[in-house]
Amino acid sequence: MFDKILARLGATLNESNLPYMIIGGQAVLLYGEPRLTRDIDITLGVDIDHLNALLEMIEKIPLKALPEDVPEFVKRTMVLPVIDESTGIRVDFIFSFTSYESQAIKRANHIKILGQDVSFARVEDLIIHKIFAGRPRDMEDVRIILLKNRNIDTRHIEKWLMEFDAAADEKTFLSAFRALLK
């Protein structure tokens, strides 16, 4: 079920030239342990001025936008939640155009799913996202990912977490990561 929608998303996003990477639970399945996830999180490497291109793209799949006032909701949240009505799978498109997300999308792993290239966040960038989110489930995901993946570029992770700490009031990202390495 997820394979079909991931393949359709990958093909259509690639065709629409919208830079993206799969993050969240679906990426955890790639690098961690199987777990229940009912959605797909996609970081887009564009600002909300590309909303019309995204709306055209989701019609091709087809997916249904969930907010009543899509432009207002996206402007306020930087997220477009949609649903695949045939499966009930929710997809959250997250608009992001920071330098971190741009390089993470360029670094993404291209995984073949049902013959289609689908861009998944690299393991290091998934860890960064999870540390940044900081919820207990995210921290448990990172712990499992670290146990299952031995060749992780910790310098890359630490570099970005130091930058996030420098911009944050509370400097907790790097220390949270280092605590999980012990």
KOLFI-204567 format. One record per atom (N, C-alpha, C, CB): residue in one letter; atom name; x, y, z. Coordinates in steps of 0.02 Angstrom, whole numbers. Glycine has a CB too. Example, Ala and Ser with C-alpha at 12.3 -4.5 7.8 and 13.67 -1.06 7.14 Angstrom:
 resn name   east  north     up
    A    N    660   -284    390
    A   CA    615   -225    390
    A    C    660   -165    390
    A   CB    565   -224    452
    S    N    642   -112    354
    S   CA    684    -53    357
    S    C    645      2    394
    S   CB    704    -30    286
***
This chain:
 resn name   east  north     up
    M    N     41    -60      0
    M   CA      0      0      0
    M    C     44     63      0
    M   CB    -47      0     61
    F    N     92     67     47
    F   CA    136    124     50
    F    C    182    127    -11
    F   CB    178    123    114
    D    N    204     67    -35
    D   CA    249     66    -93
    D    C    217    100   -154
    D   CB    267     -6   -111
    K    N    153     86   -166
    K   CA    120    116   -224
    K    C    117    192   -219
    K   CB     49     88   -232
    I    N     98    218   -161
    I   CA     92    290   -155
    I    C    161    323   -155
    I   CB     54    309    -91
    L    N    211    291   -124
    L   CA    279    319   -125
    L    C    305    321   -197
    L   CB    326    277    -81
    A    N    293    269   -236
    A   CA    315    268   -306
    A    C    279    322   -346
    A   CB    301    198   -337
    R    N    214    331   -335
    R   CA    177    384   -371
    R    C    203    452   -350
    R   CB    101    379   -357
    L    N    215    462   -285
    L   CA    241    526   -261
    L    C    310    541   -293
    L   CB    247    526   -184
    G    N    354    490   -291
    G   CA    421    500   -319
    G    C    418    518   -393
    G   CB    462    438   -309
    A    N    380    480   -431
    A   CA    375    493   -503
    A    C    347    562   -517
    A   CB    331    439   -537
    T    N    294    580   -482
    T   CA    261    644   -496
    T    C    302    703   -471
    T   CB    192    645   -464
    L    N    333    698   -413
    L   CA    376    752   -389
    L    C    436    761   -435
    L   CB    400    738   -317
    N    N    466    706   -457
    N   CA    523    710   -503
    N    C    502    742   -569
    N   CB    553    640   -516
    E    N    444    721   -595
    E   CA    418    748   -658
    E    C    403    823   -651
    E   CB    354    710   -679
    S    N    380    844   -593
    S   CA    363    914   -581
    S    C    423    957   -562
    S   CB    311    919   -526
    N    N    482    926   -558
    N   CA    544    961   -539
    N    C    538    997   -472
    N   CB    562   1012   -592
    L    N    502    965   -425
    L   CA    498    992   -357
    L    C    549    953   -314
    L   CB    425    986   -327
    P    N    601    987   -289
    P   CA    650    952   -248
    P    C    619    930   -182
    P   CB    711    998   -234
    Y    N    635    868   -161
    Y   CA    603    841   -101
    Y    C    645    786    -71
    Y   CB    533    814   -119
    M    N    626    766    -10
    M   CA    651    706     21
    M    C    598    680     69
    M   CB    719    719     58
    I    N    594    614     74
    I   CA    549    581    122
    I    C    585    582    189
    I   CB    531    508     99
    I    N    549    604    240
    I   CA    576    604    309
    I    C    526    567    353
    I   CB    589    677    335
    G    N    534    572    417
    G   CA    485    543    464
    G    C    484    468    464
    G   CB    416    568    446
    G    N    426    440    480
    G   CA    418    368    491
    G    C    438    325    432
    G   CB    349    354    508
    Q    N    424    347    371
    Q   CA    442    307    313
    Q    C    518    302    306
    Q   CB    412    337    249
    A    N    554    356    321
    A   CA    628    353    320
    A    C    654    310    377
    A   CB    658    424    323
    V    N    621    313    434
    V   CA    641    270    490
    V    C    635    197    471
    V   CB    598    285    554
    L    N    583    179    433
    L   CA    576    110    410
    L    C    636     88    367
    L   CB    511    102    370
    L    N    664    135    330
    L   CA    721    121    287
    L    C    784    108    327
    L   CB    732    178    238
    Y    N    795    146    381
    Y   CA    857    143    419
    Y    C    851    112    488
    Y   CB    884    212    426
    G    N    789    103    512
    G   CA    780     79    580
    G    C    742     14    583
    G   CB    743    131    620
    E    N    692     12    626
    E   CA    652    -47    635
    E    C    582    -36    608
    E   CB    649    -66    709
    P    N    549    -90    588
    P   CA    479    -83    569
    P    C    438    -56    627
    P   CB    451   -151    545
    R    N    396     -8    611
    R   CA    350     19    661
    R    C    288     44    626
    R   CB    384     76    702
    L    N    236     51    664
    L   CA    173     75    636
    L    C    178    149    618
    L   CB    115     63    685
    T    N    166    165    556
    T   CA    161    234    535
    T    C    106    238    483
    T   CB    230    261    508
    R    N     63    287    490
    R   CA      5    293    445
    R    C     11    353    399
    R   CB    -59    298    485
    D    N     71    383    395
    D   CA     77    442    353
    D    C    145    444    319
    D   CB     67    506    395
    I    N    151    493    276
    I   CA    214    505    240
    I    C    230    579    248
    I   CB    208    485    163
    D    N    290    593    272
    D   CA    313    663    280
    D    C    364    678    226
    D   CB    343    675    351
    I    N    352    733    190
    I   CA    395    752    134
    I    C    417    824    144
    I   CB    360    743     66
    T    N    483    835    147
    T   CA    510    902    148
    T    C    522    924     76
    T   CB    576    906    190
    L    N    493    981     59
    L   CA    502   1010     -8
    L    C    555   1065     -3
    L   CB    435   1039    -36
    G    N    599   1067    -51
    G   CA    651   1118    -52
    G    C    629   1182    -87
    G   CB    713   1091    -85
    V    N    568   1204    -73
    V   CA    540   1264   -104
    V    C    499   1303    -52
    V   CB    497   1247   -166
    D    N    488   1366    -67
    D   CA    446   1409    -25
    D    C    373   1401    -48
    D   CB    469   1484    -30
    I    N    328   1431    -11
    I   CA    256   1425    -26
    I    C    237   1458    -92
    I   CB    216   1453     30
    D    N    282   1495   -122
    D   CA    266   1523   -188
    D    C    261   1468   -241
    D   CB    319   1575   -208
    H    N    279   1407   -224
    H   CA    271   1349   -268
    H    C    208   1309   -253
    H   CB    332   1304   -263
    L    N    163   1338   -213
    L   CA    102   1302   -193
    L    C     61   1280   -254
    L   CB     60   1345   -147
    N    N     53   1323   -303
    N   CA     12   1305   -362
    N    C     42   1245   -399
    N   CB      6   1364   -409
    A    N    108   1243   -405
    A   CA    140   1185   -437
    A    C    127   1122   -397
    A   CB    216   1197   -445
    L    N    129   1127   -331
    L   CA    115   1069   -289
    L    C     42   1048   -295
    L   CB    132   1084   -215
    L    N     -3   1095   -297
    L   CA    -74   1079   -305
    L    C    -88   1044   -371
    L   CB   -117   1142   -299
    E    N    -55   1066   -424
    E   CA    -62   1033   -489
    E    C    -34    962   -485
    E   CB    -25   1072   -544
    M    N     21    954   -450
    M   CA     53    889   -444
    M    C      8    840   -405
    M   CB    120    895   -409
    I    N    -22    863   -350
    I   CA    -62    816   -310
    I    C   -125    794   -346
    I   CB    -80    848   -243
    E    N   -149    835   -393
    E   CA   -208    815   -433
    E    C   -191    755   -477
    E   CB   -232    873   -476
    K    N   -129    751   -500
    K   CA   -109    696   -544
    K    C   -107    629   -508
    K   CB    -40    711   -574
    I    N    -97    629   -442
    I   CA    -85    566   -407
    I    C   -147    523   -399
    I   CB    -56    580   -338
    P    N   -205    539   -381
    P   CA   -230    601   -351
    P    C   -231    598   -275
    P   CB   -301    616   -377
    L    N   -220    657   -246
    L   CA   -225    667   -174
    L    C   -272    724   -161
    L   CB   -155    680   -142
    K    N   -303    725   -102
    K   CA   -351    777    -85
    K    C   -323    820    -29
    K   CB   -420    747    -64
    A    N   -321    886    -41
    A   CA   -299    932     11
    A    C   -349    932     68
    A   CB   -290   1004    -18
    L    N   -325    931    130
    L   CA   -368    928    188
    L    C   -394    996    213
    L   CB   -332    894    244
    P    N   -354   1050    211
    P   CA   -380   1114    236
    P    C   -434   1142    190
    P   CB   -323   1164    245
    E    N   -482   1176    219
    E   CA   -533   1210    179
    E    C   -502   1268    140
    E   CB   -590   1236    222
    D    N   -464   1310    173
    D   CA   -431   1366    141
    D    C   -356   1350    135
    D   CB   -442   1433    182
    V    N   -338   1316     81
    V   CA   -271   1292     72
    V    C   -219   1348     75
    V   CB   -265   1255      6
    P    N   -226   1402     36
    P   CA   -174   1454     37
    P    C   -164   1483    107
    P   CB   -192   1509    -11
    E    N   -217   1496    143
    E   CA   -211   1525    210
    E    C   -178   1475    258
    E   CB   -280   1545    237
    F    N   -199   1412    255
    F   CA   -170   1362    299
    F    C    -95   1354    286
    F   CB   -206   1294    289
    V    N    -76   1349    223
    V   CA     -5   1341    205
    V    C     35   1402    225
    V   CB      2   1327    129
    K    N      7   1460    215
    K   CA     42   1522    234
    K    C     55   1523    309
    K   CB      0   1585    214
    R    N      8   1499    348
    R   CA     13   1500    421
    R    C     58   1444    447
    R   CB    -56   1495    452
    T    N     57   1385    416
    T   CA     92   1327    444
    T    C    152   1303    404
    T   CB     44   1271    450
    M    N    158   1323    341
    M   CA    210   1299    295
    M    C    202   1224    280
    M   CB    279   1313    324
    V    N    142   1197    291
    V   CA    129   1126    279
    V    C     64   1120    239
    V   CB    123   1087    346
    L    N     64   1074    190
    L   CA      3   1056    155
    L    C    -12    983    171
    L   CB      9   1068     78
    P    N    -62    971    214
    P   CA    -83    902    227
    P    C   -133    879    174
    P   CB   -114    895    298
    V    N   -122    820    148
    V   CA   -166    791     97
    V    C   -180    718    116
    V   CB   -135    795     25
    I    N   -228    689     83
    I   CA   -244    619     96
    I    C   -256    582     31
    I   CB   -307    613    141
    D    N   -233    520     30
    D   CA   -249    474    -24
    D    C   -314    441     -3
    D   CB   -190    421    -39
    E    N   -369    462    -33
    E   CA   -435    438    -10
    E    C   -444    363    -20
    E   CB   -489    476    -47
    S    N   -410    333    -68
    S   CA   -419    261    -80
    S    C   -388    219    -25
    S   CB   -390    242   -147
    T    N   -335    245      8
    T   CA   -301    206     60
    T    C   -307    237    129
    T   CB   -228    199     42
    G    N   -325    300    132
    G   CA   -328    336    196
    G    C   -259    359    219
    G   CB   -358    291    249
    I    N   -208    352    177
    I   CA   -140    373    195
    I    C   -135    449    189
    I   CB    -87    338    151
    R    N   -111    479    242
    R   CA   -101    551    243
    R    C    -29    567    222
    R   CB   -115    581    314
    V    N    -22    621    184
    V   CA     43    646    163
    V    C     48    719    184
    V   CB     53    637     85
    D    N    102    735    220
    D   CA    114    804    239
    D    C    172    831    198
    D   CB    129    810    315
    F    N    159    882    157
    F   CA    211    916    118
    F    C    233    976    160
    F   CB    185    938     47
    I    N    297    978    177
    I   CA    324   1030    220
    I    C    368   1075    177
    I   CB    365   1000    280
    F    N    348   1139    172
    F   CA    386   1187    132
    F    C    447   1210    173
    F   CB    342   1248    112
    S    N    505   1204    144
    S   CA    566   1225    179
    S    C    619   1243    128
    S   CB    591   1168    226
    F    N    651   1298    141
    F   CA    702   1321     94
    F    C    764   1347    130
    F   CB    673   1376     49
    T    N    778   1318    188
    T   CA    838   1338    224
    T    C    899   1306    191
    T   CB    834   1317    299
    S    N    958   1332    207
    S   CA   1018   1303    178
    S    C   1027   1231    200
    S   CB   1080   1344    197
    Y    N   1008   1216    262
    Y   CA   1013   1147    286
    Y    C    969   1101    244
    Y   CB    993   1142    360
    E    N    906   1117    236
    E   CA    861   1074    197
    E    C    883   1068    125
    E   CB    789   1100    201
    S    N    906   1122     96
    S   CA    929   1120     26
    S    C    986   1070     17
    S   CB    953   1190      4
    Q    N   1035   1071     62
    Q   CA   1091   1024     55
    Q    C   1068    953     71
    Q   CB   1150   1044    100
    A    N   1022    946    119
    A   CA    998    879    137
    A    C    960    848     78
    A   CB    951    882    199
    I    N    921    888     43
    I   CA    885    862    -15
    I    C    934    842    -70
    I   CB    835    915    -42
    K    N    986    881    -80
    K   CA   1037    864   -131
    K    C   1073    799   -112
    K   CB   1087    921   -139
    R    N   1082    787    -47
    R   CA   1116    727    -23
    R    C   1072    666    -21
    R   CB   1144    740     47
    A    N   1007    673    -32
    A   CA    959    619    -22
    A    C    979    555    -59
    A   CB    890    641    -45
    N    N    960    499    -29
    N   CA    969    433    -61
    N    C    910    421   -108
    N   CB    974    377     -7
    H    N    925    396   -167
    H   CA    873    380   -215
    H    C    862    305   -212
    H   CB    893    403   -288
    I    N    803    287   -187
    I   CA    785    218   -177
    I    C    733    198   -229
    I   CB    757    206   -104
    K    N    744    141   -262
    K   CA    696    116   -312
    K    C    637     83   -276
    K   CB    729     66   -361
    I    N    578    108   -290
    I   CA    516     78   -264
    I    C    470     68   -324
    I   CB    483    123   -209
    L    N    454      6   -337
    L   CA    412    -13   -394
    L    C    436     21   -459
    L   CB    338      7   -381
    G    N    503     21   -467
    G   CA    534     48   -528
    G    C    542    124   -529
    G   CB    494     28   -586
    Q    N    522    159   -477
    Q   CA    527    232   -475
    Q    C    580    253   -425
    Q   CB    458    263   -457
    D    N    618    306   -443
    D   CA    665    336   -395
    D    C    626    377   -344
    D   CB    717    379   -431
    V    N    637    363   -281
    V   CA    607    401   -227
    V    C    663    426   -182
    V   CB    554    358   -186
    S    N    663    491   -168
    S   CA    717    522   -129
    S    C    701    519    -55
    S   CB    727    595   -151
    F    N    745    485    -18
    F   CA    739    480     54
    F    C    796    518     86
    F   CB    739    406     77
    A    N    783    551    142
    A   CA    836    584    180
    A    C    890    533    196
    A   CB    808    617    245
    R    N    952    554    191
    R   CA   1007    510    213
    R    C   1000    499    288
    R   CB   1077    541    195
    V    N   1031    447    311
    V   CA   1024    428    381
    V    C   1046    485    427
    V   CB   1065    365    396
    E    N   1100    520    409
    E   CA   1124    575    451
    E    C   1072    632    455
    E   CB   1191    602    425
    D    N   1041    647    398
    D   CA    992    701    397
    D    C    928    681    432
    D   CB    978    722    325
    L    N    911    618    429
    L   CA    853    593    466
    L    C    866    602    541
    L   CB    838    519    449
    I    N    926    584    563
    I   CA    944    593    634
    I    C    939    666    654
    I   CB   1016    566    647
    I    N    965    710    612
    I   CA    961    782    627
    I    C    888    804    635
    I   CB    996    824    571
    H    N    845    783    588
    H   CA    774    800    593
    H    C    744    774    658
    H   CB    736    771    533
    K    N    760    713    675
    K   CA    732    682    735
    K    C    756    717    798
    K   CB    749    607    738
    I    N    821    733    801
    I   CA    848    769    859
    I    C    815    838    865
    I   CB    925    777    854
    F    N    806    871    808
    F   CA    775    937    808
    F    C    703    933    833
    F   CB    776    967    736
    A    N    666    882    812
    A   CA    597    873    836
    A    C    595    858    910
    A   CB    561    816    797
    G    N    640    814    933
    G   CA    651    803   1004
    G    C    597    768   1044
    G   CB    663    866   1033
    R    N    546    742   1012
    R   CA    494    706   1050
    R    C    522    638   1073
    R   CB    429    697   1008
    P    N    493    609   1124
    P   CA    517    543   1147
    P    C    520    491   1091
    P   CB    473    518   1204
    R    N    469    488   1048
    R   CA    469    440    993
    R    C    527    454    945
    R   CB    402    443    954
    D    N    542    517    933
    D   CA    597    535    889
    D    C    664    513    918
    D   CB    598    611    875
    M    N    672    524    983
    M   CA    735    505   1016
    M    C    744    429   1016
    M   CB    737    533   1088
    E    N    689    392   1025
    E   CA    692    319   1021
    E    C    710    297    950
    E   CB    625    288   1043
    D    N    682    331    900
    D   CA    700    316    830
    D    C    775    325    819
    D   CB    660    361    782
    V    N    802    381    844
    V   CA    874    394    836
    V    C    915    340    870
    V   CB    893    464    865
    R    N    896    320    930
    R   CA    933    268    966
    R    C    935    204    925
    R   CB    899    254   1035
    I    N    879    184    896
    I   CA    876    123    856
    I    C    916    131    791
    I   CB    802    105    839
    I    N    910    188    759
    I   CA    947    201    697
    I    C   1022    198    710
    I   CB    929    270    667
    L    N   1045    225    766
    L   CA   1116    223    783
    L    C   1140    152    795
    L   CB   1130    265    845
    L    N   1098    110    825
    L   CA   1116     40    836
    L    C   1120      1    771
    L   CB   1066      7    883
    K    N   1077     16    723
    K   CA   1072    -23    661
    K    C   1118      2    605
    K   CB   1001    -23    637
    N    N   1145     62    612
    N   CA   1186     91    559
    N    C   1253    111    588
    N   CB   1150    152    526
    R    N   1304     74    571
    R   CA   1370     85    600
    R    C   1411    139    565
    R   CB   1409     21    599
    N    N   1400    151    501
    N   CA   1441    198    463
    N    C   1407    266    456
    N   CB   1456    170    394
    I    N   1390    295    512
    I   CA   1357    361    512
    I    C   1409    415    517
    I   CB   1305    366    570
    D    N   1402    467    477
    D   CA   1447    524    478
    D    C   1427    570    536
    D   CB   1446    563    409
    T    N   1454    556    595
    T   CA   1435    595    654
    T    C   1460    667    650
    T   CB   1462    562    718
    R    N   1514    678    613
    R   CA   1539    748    605
    R    C   1487    791    568
    R   CB   1606    749    567
    H    N   1456    762    518
    H   CA   1404    799    481
    H    C   1346    817    528
    H   CB   1378    757    421
    I    N   1325    768    567
    I   CA   1270    779    615
    I    C   1289    833    665
    I   CB   1251    713    651
    E    N   1348    826    695
    E   CA   1369    874    746
    E    C   1378    944    718
    E   CB   1435    851    777
    K    N   1402    949    657
    K   CA   1410   1016    626
    K    C   1343   1052    623
    K   CB   1440   1009    554
    W    N   1292   1017    597
    W   CA   1227   1050    591
    W    C   1193   1061    658
    W   CB   1182   1008    546
    L    N   1201   1015    705
    L   CA   1171   1024    771
    L    C   1204   1083    808
    L   CB   1176    960    812
    M    N   1269   1093    797
    M   CA   1303   1152    827
    M    C   1274   1216    797
    M   CB   1379   1148    814
    E    N   1261   1215    732
    E   CA   1231   1275    700
    E    C   1161   1288    728
    E   CB   1229   1267    624
    F    N   1122   1235    737
    F   CA   1055   1244    765
    F    C   1059   1268    838
    F   CB   1015   1178    762
    D    N   1107   1242    876
    D   CA   1117   1266    945
    D    C   1135   1340    946
    D   CB   1171   1225    980
    A    N   1177   1361    898
    A   CA   1198   1432    896
    A    C   1139   1478    883
    A   CB   1251   1442    842
    A    N   1089   1453    848
    A   CA   1031   1495    831
    A    C    974   1489    882
    A   CB   1004   1477    762
    A    N    981   1442    929
    A   CA    926   1429    977
    A    C    942   1460   1045
    A   CB    915   1353    984
    D    N    889   1475   1082
    D   CA    898   1501   1150
    D    C    927   1447   1195
    D   CB    830   1526   1178
    E    N    898   1388   1191
    E   CA    923   1331   1231
    E    C    969   1290   1186
    E   CB    864   1287   1259
    K    N   1028   1277   1209
    K   CA   1078   1241   1171
    K    C   1075   1166   1189
    K   CB   1150   1269   1185
    T    N   1026   1130   1160
    T   CA   1014   1061   1181
    T    C   1022   1009   1125
    T   CB    946   1055   1210
    F    N   1027   1030   1063
    F   CA   1027    982   1009
    F    C   1089    938   1009
    F   CB   1021   1018    943
    L    N   1147    969   1012
    L   CA   1210    930   1010
    L    C   1216    886   1072
    L   CB   1270    977   1005
    S    N   1199    912   1129
    S   CA   1204    871   1191
    S    C   1155    812   1189
    S   CB   1191    914   1253
    A    N   1096    822   1161
    A   CA   1048    767   1155
    A    C   1075    712   1110
    A   CB    980    793   1128
    F    N   1107    732   1055
    F   CA   1137    682   1010
    F    C   1193    645   1043
    F   CB   1162    716    946
    R    N   1238    681   1076
    R   CA   1295    649   1108
    R    C   1273    602   1164
    R   CB   1343    702   1137
    A    N   1219    619   1197
    A   CA   1193    574   1250
    A    C   1170    507   1220
    A   CB   1135    607   1288
    L    N   1143    509   1159
    L   CA   1121    448   1126
    L    C   1179    406   1100
    L   CB   1073    464   1069
    L    N   1236    436   1091
    L   CA   1295    399   1067
    L    C   1326    356   1121
    L   CB   1347    447   1039
    K    N   1311    372   1184
    K   CA   1343    336   1240
    K    C   1314    267   1250
    K   CB   1336    375   1304
***
